[in-house]
């Protein structure tokens, strides 16, 4: 959600564009569109780079940190028989990602989100609570394989690049293969900074673009820091926050300058959008200035943040223009999807309240990042049908879909961090994915979204969210495009019938996944049968003329505070 696109969208709404002259629609017809944000066209595939594919073993650095603080491998203690998880690097890198860009694109994705790329400590962490099976925030013995423990925000971690393949070359290669790059950045913290028996390596330290030490936590508890007397403490807050991580003081102009400069460096090397880690742990006042400085050099830059919270009011705060117009990961919808498509098997009625289509807390719900699991929570605990049904909703409902690596085949379903959630995916699983029923169904619906503007940016009008059935419209009339999608979802184990007599547009409809066409007469019902665990998307390619449906679409448009 960017200010420029909002202004453009508002201007379009007020200007009343001519949709299709051939249709004879009057020039005063207002546009019907959920968002003009360009990123809305692209579903996002989320990669934890180290755990994706090891394309270049020469950058593994398997001896790093030995003999006592090695960063490679490291099984999590306490694993049940036949189970495993690791706290060290496993070899995934830029080469493995680029080599499989076609795999990602062929599924129907238009962007790749990769975890932070910046320099990490060269040893495993010797403080904190030792990592244990199934436990979060137990970081003792863990390395920075995940990328969130930065020590130099201007340098690439040595485990990622290859000869001739640094970040600039990666983004260019992904772009050439039809994929945008979403880079994960951290502004809240650096590496673990205290609780170790002794300070080791770069833990708690921060270096600038020239490699100079600019901050050092000195293995002290935050309350023991003295920023007024020790310049190397001035980058940090003096109260603890997340685990033992060094907590940046974003009120310090030098900290802000450091974070802005490092982010601009990576944007200059080809990052198209940014995911912002732990945004609720950063003062709200920081975001508007940070976003404005980035967009001054990269107009229209799309930002979305992770506020790991299920309070929509809190999440909505970050999306407002005065706070930087930052989209967010949609945790309330994620929770509802887990209930509906997981083992609980709740009815579709749990989904509708989480959408906030009208006058909700978000500046624009159509640019929220929608997902059902990620690397920080248990993966979706569902059977194959549950994943298929979850993806059918994810790629048709409002918002920008995000899929965590491996979910296309139900990889490590139901597992939490330190229990398999972040296990290595690998080339063999990618090569075998096409035979998996989840992958097959995902590819069908994701490719459809990629070629259907109404599913990307159309307004949503709900018809039915109840039990095993859901039905809704996605309506787009904007800039010469007129397209309405009627989405029918059935998550039941038997075929389900749908029949609607209200808000039915007469004319020619085409079922996009099956190719069948029908002509609906004025005043007639719309009827369809959807197979078990199935989806249908019926498309109408003309401006709407049915009064009640058009009125509902216009009401949906009016319910968006900042289109």
C-alpha positions in Angstrom: 0.0 0.0 0.0 1.8 3.1 -1.1 0.7 6.7 -1.1 1.2 7.2 -4.8 -0.9 4.2 -5.8 -3.6 5.3 -3.3 -3.7 8.7 -4.9 -3.8 7.2 -8.3 -6.6 4.9 -7.3 -8.6 7.7 -5.7 -8.2 9.8 -8.8 -9.4 6.9 -11.0 -12.5 6.5 -8.8 -13.3 10.2 -9.0 -12.5 10.4 -12.7 -14.9 7.7 -13.7 -13.0 6.0 -16.5 -14.6 4.8 -19.7 -14.6 1.0 -19.3 -15.5 -0.5 -22.7 -17.0 1.7 -25.3 -18.3 -1.4 -27.1 -20.4 -2.3 -24.1 -22.1 1.1 -24.3 -21.3 1.8 -20.6 -21.7 5.4 -19.7 -18.5 7.4 -19.0 -19.8 8.3 -15.5 -19.5 4.7 -14.4 -17.2 4.5 -11.4 -14.2 2.1 -11.3 -14.6 -1.1 -9.3 -11.2 -2.2 -8.0 -9.8 -3.4 -4.7 -6.3 -2.1 -5.2 -4.0 -0.7 -7.9 -0.9 -1.9 -6.1 1.3 -3.7 -8.7 2.5 -6.4 -6.2 -1.1 -7.6 -6.0 -0.6 -9.4 -9.3 2.1 -11.7 -7.9 1.6 -14.6 -5.5 4.7 -15.0 -3.3 6.8 -18.1 -2.7 8.6 -17.9 0.7 12.1 -19.4 0.8 14.3 -19.9 3.9 17.3 -19.9 1.7 19.6 -22.1 3.7 16.9 -24.8 3.9 15.8 -24.7 0.3 18.4 -26.2 -2.1 22.2 -26.6 -1.8 23.2 -25.6 -5.3 26.9 -24.9 -4.5 28.6 -27.1 -1.9 31.8 -25.0 -2.1 30.2 -22.3 0.0 29.1 -24.6 2.8 31.9 -23.7 5.2 31.4 -26.9 7.2 34.4 -26.3 9.3 33.3 -22.9 10.5 33.4 -22.4 14.3 34.9 -25.8 15.1 35.9 -27.4 17.4 33.5 -26.1 20.0 31.1 -23.7 18.2 30.5 -25.2 14.8 27.8 -23.6 12.6 27.1 -26.6 10.3 24.4 -29.2 11.0 23.8 -29.7 14.7 20.8 -32.0 15.4 18.3 -30.7 18.0 18.5 -32.8 21.1 15.5 -34.8 22.2 14.2 -35.8 18.8 11.8 -38.8 18.8 12.9 -41.9 16.8 12.9 -41.2 13.1 12.5 -37.4 13.5 15.2 -34.7 13.1 15.8 -31.0 13.1 18.9 -28.9 12.9 20.2 -25.7 14.5 23.0 -25.1 12.0 23.5 -24.4 8.3 22.4 -27.1 5.8 23.8 -25.6 2.6 20.9 -23.8 0.8 22.2 -20.8 -1.2 21.6 -18.4 -4.1 22.6 -21.0 -6.7 20.0 -23.5 -5.4 17.3 -20.8 -5.5 18.2 -19.6 -9.0 18.5 -23.1 -10.4 14.9 -23.7 -9.3 13.4 -20.4 -10.3 11.6 -22.1 -13.1 10.0 -24.6 -10.7 8.6 -21.7 -8.6 7.4 -19.7 -11.7 5.8 -22.8 -13.3 3.6 -23.2 -10.2 2.2 -19.8 -10.8 4.2 -17.6 -8.5 5.4 -14.1 -9.6 7.7 -13.3 -6.7 10.1 -15.0 -4.3 10.6 -13.8 -0.7 13.9 -14.9 0.7 15.1 -14.7 4.3 17.7 -12.0 5.3 21.0 -12.2 3.4 23.3 -10.2 5.7 26.4 -11.4 7.5 25.8 -13.7 10.5 28.1 -14.7 13.3 30.8 -17.3 12.4 30.1 -19.4 15.5 27.1 -20.9 17.1 25.6 -19.1 20.1 26.9 -20.2 23.5 24.4 -18.4 25.6 20.7 -18.6 26.2 18.8 -21.8 26.8 20.1 -24.8 24.9 18.0 -25.7 21.8 15.5 -28.4 22.6 13.0 -30.4 20.6 9.8 -28.5 19.9 10.8 -25.4 22.0 10.8 -21.8 20.7 13.3 -19.2 21.8 15.8 -21.8 22.9 18.8 -20.5 21.0 21.8 -22.0 22.8 23.9 -23.8 20.2 22.1 -22.3 17.2 23.8 -20.6 14.3 22.5 -17.7 12.1 21.5 -20.0 9.2 18.1 -18.3 9.2 19.6 -14.8 8.5 17.9 -12.9 11.4 21.1 -12.4 13.5 22.8 -9.7 11.4 26.3 -8.4 12.4 27.0 -6.4 9.3 23.9 -5.3 7.4 26.0 -4.3 4.3 27.7 -7.6 3.8 26.2 -10.9 2.4 26.6 -13.9 4.6 29.3 -16.1 3.0 27.1 -19.2 2.9 24.8 -17.7 0.2 26.7 -16.4 -2.9 28.8 -18.2 -5.5 31.4 -17.1 -8.0 29.6 -14.6 -10.2 26.4 -14.9 -8.2 26.0 -12.3 -5.6 22.7 -10.6 -4.7 22.7 -8.3 -7.7 23.2 -11.3 -10.1 20.5 -13.3 -8.2 17.8 -10.6 -8.6 18.7 -10.2 -12.2 18.5 -13.9 -12.8 15.2 -14.2 -11.0 13.8 -11.2 -13.0 14.9 -12.9 -16.2 12.9 -16.0 -15.2 9.8 -13.9 -14.4 10.1 -13.5 -10.7 10.3 -10.4 -8.5 12.5 -10.5 -5.4 11.1 -9.7 -1.9 13.9 -9.2 0.6 13.5 -9.8 4.3 15.1 -7.1 6.4 15.4 -6.6 10.1 15.5 -3.2 11.8 14.6 -4.3 15.3 17.7 -6.2 16.4 21.1 -7.8 15.5 22.6 -10.9 16.8 22.3 -12.5 20.3 24.2 -10.1 22.6 24.3 -11.4 26.2 24.1 -14.4 28.5 27.1 -16.2 27.0 29.8 -17.4 29.4 32.1 -15.1 27.5 31.8 -12.9 24.5 32.7 -14.7 21.3 33.1 -13.8 17.7 30.8 -11.0 16.5 27.8 -11.7 18.8 26.3 -8.4 19.9 28.5 -6.4 17.5 27.6 -4.4 14.5 29.8 -3.3 11.6 29.4 -0.6 8.9 29.9 -0.7 5.2 33.7 -0.3 5.6 33.8 -3.0 8.2 34.3 -0.7 11.1 32.8 -1.6 14.5 30.0 0.8 15.3 28.3 -0.9 18.1 29.1 -3.6 20.7 26.8 -5.0 23.4 29.9 -6.5 25.1 27.9 -9.5 26.4 26.1 -7.3 28.9 22.5 -7.5 30.0 20.7 -4.5 28.4 20.2 -2.9 31.8 23.9 -2.8 32.3 24.5 -0.8 29.1 25.7 2.8 29.6 25.0 4.6 26.3 25.7 8.0 27.8 29.3 6.9 28.7 30.2 4.2 26.2 29.7 5.2 22.5 29.5 1.5 21.4 26.4 1.1 23.5 24.5 3.9 21.9 23.0 1.8 19.2 21.1 -0.3 21.7 18.1 0.0 24.1 18.7 -0.6 27.7 15.7 -3.0 28.2 15.5 -6.6 27.0 13.1 -7.5 24.2 13.2 -10.7 22.2 15.3 -13.5 23.8 18.9 -12.4 24.1 18.9 -10.3 20.9 20.6 -7.0 20.7 17.7 -4.5 20.7 18.4 -1.5 18.5 17.4 2.0 19.6 15.5 3.3 16.6 15.2 6.7 18.3 18.9 7.2 17.7 19.4 9.1 14.3 22.7 7.1 13.7 20.7 3.8 14.0 18.1 5.1 11.6 20.8 6.2 9.1 22.5 2.8 9.3 19.3 0.9 8.7 18.1 3.2 5.8 21.5 3.1 4.1 21.9 -0.7 4.3 18.3 -1.2 3.0 18.9 1.2 0.1 22.0 -0.8 -0.8 20.1 -4.0 -1.3 17.3 -2.1 -3.1 19.9 -0.7 -5.4 21.0 -4.3 -6.2 17.6 -5.3 -7.4 15.2 -6.1 -4.5 11.7 -5.2 -5.7 9.9 -5.2 -2.3 10.6 -5.7 1.4 9.3 -7.8 4.2 10.0 -6.1 7.5 10.7 -8.4 10.5 9.2 -7.9 14.0 7.6 -4.5 13.2 5.6 -4.4 16.4 8.8 -4.4 18.4 9.9 -1.1 16.7 8.5 2.3 17.8 5.6 3.3 15.5 7.2 6.7 14.9 10.1 5.0 13.1 8.1 3.6 10.3 6.8 6.7 8.5 10.3 8.2 8.3 11.9 4.9 7.2 9.3 4.3 4.5 9.5 7.9 3.2 13.3 7.8 2.9 13.2 4.5 1.0 10.4 5.6 -1.3 12.2 8.9 -2.0 14.7 6.9 -4.0 12.4 4.0 -5.0 8.9 5.5 -5.6 6.1 3.0 -5.2 8.1 0.6 -3.1 5.9 -2.1 -1.5 6.5 -2.9 2.1 4.9 -5.5 4.3 5.6 -6.3 7.9 5.4 -9.1 10.4 3.6 -8.1 13.5 3.1 -11.6 15.0 -0.3 -10.8 16.6 -3.9 -11.7 16.1 -5.3 -8.3 17.0 -6.6 -6.7 13.7 -6.7 -3.3 15.3 -3.0 -3.4 16.2 -2.1 -4.8 12.7 -4.2 -2.1 11.0 -2.2 0.6 12.7 0.8 -0.1 10.5 -1.2 0.1 7.3 -2.3 3.7 7.8 -0.6 6.5 5.7 0.6 8.3 8.8 2.6 5.2 9.9 4.2 4.5 6.5 1.5 2.7 4.6 3.0 -0.7 5.4 1.0 -3.8 4.6 1.1 -6.7 7.0 1.0 -10.4 7.1 -2.6 -11.3 7.8 -2.4 -13.3 11.1 -6.2 -13.2 11.9 -7.0 -14.8 8.5 -4.1 -17.3 9.1 -5.7 -18.4 12.4 -9.1 -18.9 10.7 -7.6 -20.9 7.9 -5.9 -23.2 10.4 -9.2 -23.8 12.0 -11.1 -24.4 8.8 -8.6 -26.5 6.8 -6.7 -28.2 9.7 -7.6 -31.2 11.8 -10.4 -29.2 13.6 -12.3 -29.0 10.2 -14.3 -25.9 11.2 -16.9 -24.5 8.8 -16.2 -21.7 6.3 -18.1 -19.4 8.6 -14.9 -18.9 10.5 -13.3 -17.2 7.4 -15.7 -14.4 6.7 -15.2 -12.3 9.9 -11.5 -12.3 9.3 -11.7 -10.7 5.9 -12.7 -7.2 7.1 -14.0 -6.2 3.7 -16.0 -3.2 4.9 -14.8 -0.4 7.2 -12.3 -2.6 8.9 -9.1 -1.6 10.7 -6.8 -1.9 7.6 -6.2 0.9 5.1 -6.8 -1.6 2.4 -7.5 -5.3 3.1 -6.8 -6.2 -0.6 -3.0 -5.8 -0.2 -2.7 -7.8 3.0 -0.3 -10.8 2.8 -2.4 -13.9 3.2 -0.9 -17.2 4.4 -1.7 -20.3 6.5 1.7 -21.1 8.0 5.3 -20.0 8.0 8.7 -20.7 9.6 7.8 -19.2 13.0 4.8 -21.3 13.7 3.6 -24.9 13.3 3.0 -25.8 9.7 -0.6 -26.4 8.7 -1.7 -29.7 10.3 -3.9 -31.1 7.6 -4.3 -34.0 5.2 -3.8 -33.6 1.5 -7.4 -32.5 1.0 -6.9 -29.9 3.7 -3.9 -28.4 1.8 -5.8 -28.5 -1.5 -8.8 -26.7 0.0 -6.6 -24.1 1.8 -4.8 -23.3 -1.4 -8.1 -23.0 -3.3 -9.1 -20.3 -0.9 -5.7 -18.7 -0.6 -5.4 -18.0 -4.3 -8.9 -16.7 -4.8 -9.8 -14.7 -1.7 -8.7 -11.0 -1.3 -5.1 -10.3 -0.5 -1.7 -11.4 -1.8 -1.0 -15.1 -1.3 2.2 -16.3 0.4 3.2 -20.0 0.4 6.0 -21.3 2.6 8.5 -23.6 0.8 7.4 -27.2 0.9 3.7 -26.5 1.5 3.1 -27.3 -2.1 3.6 -31.0 -1.2 2.6 -30.9 2.5 6.2 -31.0 3.7 6.6 -31.5 7.4 2.9 -30.8 8.0 2.0 -30.0 11.6 5.6 -29.5 12.8 6.8 -26.5 14.8 10.2 -24.8 15.1 12.9 -27.2 16.4 10.6 -30.1 15.4 10.9 -30.1 11.6 9.3 -26.8 10.5 12.5 -25.6 9.0 13.9 -28.8 7.7 15.9 -28.9 4.5 13.6 -29.2 1.5 16.1 -30.2 -1.2 16.3 -30.9 -4.9 15.0 -34.4 -4.7 11.6 -33.3 -3.3 11.4 -30.5 -5.9 12.1 -33.0 -8.7 9.3 -35.3 -7.3 6.8 -32.5 -6.6 4.8 -32.8 -9.9 3.5 -36.2 -8.9 2.1 -34.8 -5.6 -1.7 -34.1 -5.6 -1.3 -31.0 -3.5 1.2 -29.6 -6.0 -1.0 -30.5 -8.9 -4.1 -28.7 -7.5 -2.0 -25.7 -6.3 -0.5 -25.2 -9.7 -4.0 -25.2 -11.3 -5.4 -22.5 -9.0 -2.1 -20.4 -8.7 -1.7 -20.3 -12.5 -5.3 -19.2 -12.8 -4.8 -16.3 -10.4 -1.7 -15.3 -12.3 -3.7 -14.8 -15.5 -7.0 -13.5 -13.9 -7.0 -9.8 -13.0 -10.2 -10.1 -11.0 -8.6 -12.6 -8.6 -5.6 -10.3 -8.2 -7.2 -7.0 -7.5 -11.0 -7.3 -7.8 -13.4 -6.2 -5.1 -14.9 -9.1 -3.0 -18.6 -9.5 -2.5 -19.5 -12.5 -0.4 -22.5 -14.8 -1.1 -22.0 -17.8 1.2 -19.5 -18.8 3.9 -21.1 -21.7 5.7 -20.1 -25.3 6.5 -18.2 -26.9 3.7 -19.3 -24.3 1.1 -18.1 -20.8 0.3 -19.0 -18.5 -2.6 -18.0 -15.0 -3.4 -17.5 -12.6 -6.3 -14.2 -10.8 -7.2 -15.2 -7.8 -9.4 -12.9 -5.7 -11.5 -13.8 -2.8 -13.7 -10.9 -0.5 -14.2 -8.7 0.9 -17.0 -10.4 -0.8 -19.8 -10.7 -4.2 -18.1 -14.1 -5.6 -17.1 -14.0 -9.0 -15.4 -16.0 -10.7 -12.7 -15.1 -14.0 -11.1 -17.6 -16.1 -9.2 -15.6 -18.4 -6.9 -17.3 -21.6 -5.6 -15.4 -23.6 -3.0 -16.4 -27.1 -1.6 -14.2 -28.5 1.1 -16.5 -31.5 1.7 -15.8 -35.1 0.9 -18.8 -35.2 -1.5 -20.0 -33.0 -4.3 -21.9 -29.9 -3.3 -24.6 -28.0 -5.2 -24.8 -24.2 -5.3 -27.8 -22.2 -6.3 -28.2 -18.4 -6.2 -31.1 -16.3 -7.2 -29.8 -13.0 -5.8 -27.0 -10.9 -7.3 -27.0 -13.0 -10.5 -25.6 -11.3 -13.6 -27.2 -12.5 -16.8 -25.1 -13.2 -19.8 -22.3 -15.6 -20.8 -20.1 -17.1 -18.1 -17.1 -19.4 -18.6 -15.8 -21.8 -16.0 -12.1 -21.0 -16.1 -10.7 -24.3 -14.9 -12.9 -26.6 -16.9 -13.7 -24.4 -19.9 -17.4 -25.0 -19.8 -19.5 -22.0 -20.8 -23.2 -21.2 -20.0 -25.6 -18.4 -20.7 -27.6 -17.2 -17.7 -31.0 -15.6 -18.6 -32.2 -12.5 -16.9 -34.0 -13.4 -13.7 -32.7 -17.0 -13.8 -30.8 -18.7 -11.0 -27.1 -19.6 -11.2 -26.6 -23.3 -10.4 -23.5 -25.4 -10.2 -22.1 -28.6 -8.7 -18.6 -28.5 -7.3 -16.7 -31.8 -6.8 -15.4 -32.9 -3.4 -12.5 -30.8 -2.3 -12.9 -28.7 -5.4 -13.1 -25.1 -6.7 -14.8 -23.5 -9.7 -14.1 -20.0 -11.0 -16.7 -18.7 -13.4 -15.8 -15.6 -15.4 -17.9 -12.9 -16.8 -16.0 -10.6 -19.2 -18.3 -7.5 -19.4 -19.2 -4.6 -17.1 -21.9 -5.6 -14.6 -25.5 -4.6 -15.4 -27.4 -6.5 -12.7 -28.5 -3.7 -10.2 -28.1 -5.6 -6.9 -24.7 -7.0 -7.7 -23.5 -3.7 -9.0 -24.7 -2.0 -5.9 -23.0 -4.6 -3.7 -19.7 -4.0 -5.6 -20.0 -0.2 -5.2 -20.6 -0.7 -1.5 -17.5 -2.9 -1.3 -15.5 -0.1 -3.0 -16.8 2.5 -0.6 -15.8 0.4 2.4 -12.0 0.7 1.6 -10.6 3.7 3.4 -7.5 3.9 1.1 -7.9 2.2 -2.2 
